[in-house]
């Protein structure tokens, strides 16, 4: 470790006396604001960022450094931005961008340091500078003054195509269109509306009278190429469900004669939305990511996934259920979640990590959802990109990125902590054994924030504490936990605990019923020197 690294480490540990840290944490917790520790990081951010950047420059490291001597020798650097419903795309220069609702966008060189570049449906937004006039027809049809979740893709002509949409909100009266730009940051020029919905009592896109129980709400698009180079668009929210259309890569619009396309999931106003498609060359499956529940802090938003060998389905969950049959019970009240919550593989929902050391380092997510996903062809790694709210923080939200790894059954498991440069590595049972906090995400859709509980992975392969069972570790970081006769297969790896500000042991695993378990060893707080 260089002298500069030691200085940076000491600054991280000693930027404020320990008793002062405790006072700040208590105030942060009681106000329902972000944790006091994070405010201290930001308060010290300027000087610290300079030192970290200098260290990276001097040691030849990137934003999160490099490994050496078997130990992590870097401190991840995070810059936060708020983009609701972030849909990811990478430009020709390697910069990551996310585009979302309200004409917001941000960029990052490394999936950790985000910079907001646009926000707000008002003239002067650099993405569409005259947006009120440019998209006047869309806003008038949707009876809206804002835009919902956008998606951007680069087509073979080298131009960037933005799929925008607007919705009235209290009904599925929506319009979706496409705009094009030479540069990913705009300006985008409208080339027309491609779909409409919510035309009560009138013929819809497929020629039949619009019925919100069976026809889609034309929002939340994701346009993608399949493994054979064919262009598709998956879209939809609530109402009649999630649909897919074949697209024309030369015009950026749907091929004619499809109406709304083919239904993949949902119906009868079930609360399923935000579809995103990812193909894995490792498993040769298409993974359809979805958000179940309501997006606000009390809506129980959670991320689920189903898979298929074909981009247009059928998509099934871990128990083999055809997701096209998953819909709300029409005999139940509107937006009945009980009908749909048993289905789909639930990757994450509301949770809060307890601090077993009493150092006020609790944190977690509330209503994480409307994700996108990314496969890095160069490294072979997978990432989940989403927005999340936070415990005791109301509707405040930020972008979050987590790494994903596929388990033995070919399902993605999500690393419990945000991406901080971690890399999967071989599991050493002697290193894994110890005290952990465990989060069981369950299959429910509710506002409950699931608190972690203490467990211990014993060196002899047993599990004790709040739950009991057995665990084994395999090659390539694989791990299996058996609880109450149910096997959970996943991965073990070291990841960055953002509140403890240290790398630590974590695991993530899924059961055959599509229930996710997360585990993390919360490091002890550093002693005041």
N, C-alpha and C positions, 0 to 999 in steps of 0.2 A: 504494500500500500504506500502511495506517495505521501509526502508531507502535506500536500494540498488536500488529498483525500481525508487525512486525519483531521485537518482543520475543518473541512466541511462537515465531517461526522460530528465533531464537537459542537459546531454551530447548531446542527440539527438537534443535539441533545440538550444544549445549554443556552438556547437563545433567550430563555427567561427562567428565573429561579423556580424550583419545583413548587414551592408554596404558591407562587403567582400563577403557575399553570393550573393548579387545583382551583383557585378562585375563578379563573377565566372559564374553566370547564363547567363549573357549577352554574355560572351566569348563562353560558351558552345553552345548557340543558334546560334551565328554567324558563328561558325566553322562547323556547321552541324554535330557535334559530339554528344555523349550522353549528356543529360542535366547536367549542372554544379552541381546541387544538388546531383545527383547520384555519380559524381566523388568525391564530398566531403565525401559522405558516405563511399566510398571505401578508401579514404585517411585516414579516422578515423577508418577504419574497424577493425584493429588489436586490439587496446585497447578496442573499443566498444564491439567487439565479446567476448573478455575475460569477460567483465562485464556482458553482457547478459547471457553468459554461466554460470557464477557464480550465477547470479540471478535465473536462471532456476534450478540449482543444489540446492540452498538454499531453494527455495520455492516449490520444487517438481514438477516444470513445465517441459514441453517438449520444443521443439524449439519455440513454440508460446505461452507457458504459459497456463493459465486457467482463466475462468471468476470468478469474485467475486463482490458482492455488486451491481450487475446489470450493471457493466461496465467492458469492456475488460481490463485485467491487464497484457497484454503481448505486446511485440514488435516483430513482425515476423522477422525472420532472413533469408535472401535470399543469396544463392551462385549461380552464373550464369555459364552456360556452353553452348557451341554451338554444337548442333547435328541437322543437317537438316533432316526433315522427321522422327521425333522421334516416334518410336513404343514401347509401354510400356509393361513390363512384371514384375512380382514380383517373387522373388526366395523363396525357402522354409523357409528362415530365416526372411522374411518380408521386405527385401530391394527392392526398386523400381529400375528398369533399363530401359533405353531407348536405342534402337539401331536404327541407321539411315544410311544415305548415306555416302560414302567414308570410310566405315568400322569404323565409329565413334560410341562411346557408352559413356553413363554417368550413374551414380547411385545417389540415394538420399534416405535417411531414411524417409522423410516426404513430398516429392513433392515440397519442397521449396529450400533445400540446395543441389545443384547438383555438382557432382565431375566428371570431364571428365576422363575416364579410357582408352580410345583408340581413335585414329584418324589417317586416312591416309592409302591408299592402297599401302603399302610398306612393305618389309620384316622387321620383328621385331615388327609388330603390335601384341599385346598379344592375340587378338582374333583368328587370323590365322597367326602365325609367319612366315610361308613361303608362303604367299598369292600369290605371282607371279607364283610360280610353282604349288601350290595346286589348284588354279583356272585358270590355264593357258588356258584350253580349253574354258572356259566361256569368258575370256577377248579376246581371239583370235576371237571367233565367233562374239562377239559384236564390235570388232574393237575398243576397249576402253582400257584406262589405269586406270579406276576407277570403283567403284561399286555404284549402286543406293540403294534405300531404302530397308533396311533389316528388317526382322521380326523374332522374337525368341519366341518359345513356348516350354513348358515342356510337354512331352508325357508320357503315362502311364509307360514306362520303366524307368522313372526317369531321362532320359537324356534330354538335351536341344538341340533343332533343330533350326538351323539358315537358313532361306530362303533368300538367297542372289540373286542378279541379276545385270546384266550389260547391258548397252544400248549404241549404237553408238551416239545417241543424235540427230543427224539431220535426222534420219530415225528410224523406229521401229525395226531395226535389234538388237535383244536382246536375252539373254539366262538367264534362271532362274534355280537355283539348290538348293541343301540342304546340309548342313554340320552339324555334330553332335559333342557334347562335354559332358563330365561328369559334368563339372562345368559351370555355366552361364557365367563366364568371360573367358572361353576357357581353352586350345586351341581347336578350332573346326577343325574337320577332314572332308574333302569333301566326300560325298557319291554319287555325280553325278548330272548332269543336268537333269531337269525334263520337261522343256518346251523350245522351241525356236520360234522366230518369225522373220519376215523380209526376208524370203527366196523368193525374187522376182522371179516370173515365175516358181517356183518349188512347189511341193506338200507340204502343211503345216501339222500341227499336226492332222487336221481332214480329211486329204486325198485330200482336194481340193487345187487348186493353191492359194497361199497366196495373199490376197487382203486386204490392210491396211484399207480400208473403212469399212470392215465387220469383219476382224479378229483382235484379240487384239495385243497390244504391251505387251510382257510378263514381266512386271515389277510391282513394288509396291504391293507385296503380303501381305496379312494378313491371318494367319491360326488360326482357332478358333473352339471351341466345341460349338455345339448348346445346348439347354436346355435338350435334351435327351441324350447327351454325344456323338453325332456323330460329326466327324471331317470334316471341310470344309476349302477351301481356296478361298478367293475373291481377285481379282487382276486386273490390267490393267491401262492403261494411254493413253489418246488421241485415235488415230487410230480407231479401231472398237468398243471401249468401255470397259466397266467393265464386267468381267465374274466371274463365280463361278464354282468350281470343288469339287466333293466329294473326300475325302482323306482317306488313309489307316493309321490308328493310329499305326500300328505295324511297318510299313516301313517309314512313314513320307512322302510318295509319293502319287500322284494321283492314284485313282483306275483306272484300265485299261479300254480302250474303250470309253473314254469321249471326245477325241479330246481336244478342248480348253474349253469345258464345256458349260454352259448356260449363255447367255448374260443377264445382268441386267439393264444396263444403257448405253447410248451413241452410237457413231458411226459417220461415215463420218468425222473423224478427229476432232470431237468436243473436246474442251479443258476441259476434265473431267478426274480426276485421283485421286490417293491416297486413294482407298477405305479402310474403316475400319468398322467392324461389332461389335455392342454391343447389347446384349439382356438385357432387363429390366424385372426382375420378378415382378416389381410393375405394369407395364402397359401390360406386356405379349406381347410386340412387339420387333422385331428385328429392330435396327436402323442402316442404312447404311450411314455412313459419307463419304463425298466426297469433293474434292477441285476443284472449277471451276476457269478457267482463267490461267494466266501465273505466275510462281512462283517468278520471279524477282521483284525488287522494282517498276517497272512500268507495271507489268503484270496483276494487279487487282486480284490476288489470293484471294479467299474467301472460307469459310467453309459452306457447306450445308449438309442437312440430308433428308432422306426419310425413310419410315418404311413399315414393312410387318409383318404378323403373321407367316411367314415361312422364313427360312434362304435363300432359293433360290427364293424368291419373289412370286408374283409381288410386287415391291416396289412403293409406291405412295407418292406424296407430300401433303401439307396441303389442296390443292384444289382437291385432288383425281386423279391427273394426273399419269398415268402409266409411270414410269421413263424409261422403256424399249423403249418407243416411243420418248424419248428426244434425239435428235441428231442434228448435224449441217445440214444446208440446202446445198445440193450438188450443187445447182445453184449459191451459194454465194462463195466469196473467201475463201481459205483455212483458217481454224481456226476461222470461223465466230462465234463470241460470241453472237450476237443478237438472234440467233436461240435458244439458251439454257438458256439465263439469266432469262426468266420468271419462270423457273421451279426449284423445290427443295425448301426446307425451308432454307433460308439464315440466318445462325446464327451469322456471323460476317464478316467484311471486313475492308478496310482501314478506319481509324478514328483517330481523334486527340481531346483530351480533352482541352478545353479552360480554362484558369484560370481567373475567374471573379474578383479575388482580385488583379490582376496585379502583382503577386509575381513570375512570370516566372516559373510556375510549369506545363507548358503544356507538354503533352506526349500522346502517342497512339501507334497504330500498322500500319504497312504497309505490305501488302501481307501475312497476317496470314494464315497458311494452313498446309496441309498434316498432319492431326491430327491422334492421336489414342485416345482411351477413356478407362476409368476404372470404374468398379463398385466395391465398397468395401462392401463385404458381412457382415462384422462385424458392420459397422456403417450405412449401407444402403445409402451411399452417392455416387454421380457420379462425375467424373472428365474428363475434356477435356484437352488433352496434344497435343501441336503443336509447330511449330517454327514460329517466326515472325521476320520481319524486322521492322524498326522504322523510323518515320519522320526525314528527313534530315540526314540520316545515311547510305545511299547507300545500299550495299548488306550485311552489318553486320546483323547477326541473332543470336537469343538465344532461348532456351527452355522456354515456358510459360505453366503454368497450371492454369485452371479456373474451379471452381466448376459449376456443372449443376444441375438444379432442373426441374422437370416436371410440366407443367402447367395443367390447367383444361382439356385441350383437349388431354393430353398425349404426348405433344411435349417437347423436352428439351429446356429450356432457359438457357443461359450462364450468370453467374454472371459477371458484367462489368469489375471488377478488378481481377488481378491475385489472386490465392488462397493464403490466409494468415491466415488460421485457423478459418475462419468465419463459423458460424452455422446458418441455417435458424431458425427464431424465429417468434412468433406471431406478426402480424402487429398491431401497435397502431396508429390509424389515427392522433392523436394529435402529435405523434412523427414524422410521415411521412411528414406532411405538412411543406412547406418551399420552398426555392429557389434551383433549380437544373440546371444542364447542361444536355441536351438531345441529344443523337446521334440516328439518323434514318439510319439504315444500307441499306435500300432500297433493290432492287433486281438486280441492275446493276452490270456489270463486267467492271471496268474501273480503271485507275490509280488515279482517284480523291480521295483525302483524305477528308472524311466528317468531317467537324468541328462541334463540339457541339454548341448548341444554348441555350440561357437562357430561362427557363420556371419557373413557380411557381405553386406548388400544394397547392391550397388554403384550409383552414380548412373546408370550406363549401362544398368541393367536386368538385369545379371547377378548371380548368386549365387555366392559363393566361400566357402572355409573347409572345414568338415567335410562339406558337401554342395555340389554345384554344380548350376546350373540358371539359370532366368530368373524375373523378377518384373515385374508391371505393376500400376499403380494406376488405379482408375477413379473415377467420381463417387460421392458419398455414402459415402466411406470404403471402397469395395470394393477388394479386392486379390486378385491371382492369382499363385500360385507354381507353377512347372513344374519338377519334380524327376524325373529318370529317365523322362521322357516322360509322367509322370502330373501332371494339373492338380489343384491345390488351390485352391478358391474360398472366399473369406471376407471378413473385414473388418479394417481397420486403425483403431486409435483409441488415444488416450492414456489410460492407466489408472494407478491408484495401486499402486506397488510397496511392499508393507507392510514389508519389511525395509530397503529403501533409504530409506523414508519420503519418497518423491517421486513425482510423476507422470512417466510415461515412455512411450515408444512401444511398442505391442504389436500383434500381429496374431494372428488365429485363423482357420483355414481347414480345409476338409474335402475329401477326394478323392472320386472317383466310387465308390470301394470302401468309403467310410464310415470313413476313417482321419483322425484329427484331428492337425493341426500347430499348435503354439503357439510364438510368438516374442515375445521381450521384450528391449529394450535396458536392461541393468542400469546404473543411473546410478553415476557415480564417487562415492565417499564424500566428504562435505564435509571441507574442510581445517580443522584446528583453528586458530581465530583467536587 
